[in-house]
Amino acid sequence: NATLEEIKKAFRELAKEYHPDKNKSSDASVKFREVFEAYEILKDKITKDIFDERRKFYNKHRQIY
C-alpha cells in the first residue's frame, strides 16, 4: 500500500545502508542487489500491481495448506 514516494524514500535509505562502498559486511552487495531488484519491481505501477496480485494469491493459498 506504499506510495511511489514512500517506495523511493525506502529505496534510497536501504541503498545507502547496503551500498558495498559504505557497508563492508560480506553480504552487503547481495542485500544491495535485492533492494535494487525490489525497487525495480515496485517503482512501476504495472509490475507493482502484478507483484501485489501474486502476493495476495500466494498468501491466500498458503493458508489452505
Buried (B, 14 or more C-beta within 10 A) or exposed (E): EEEEEEBBEBBEEBBEEBBEEEBEEEEBBEBBEEBEEBBEEBEEEEEBEEBEEEEEEEEEEEEEE
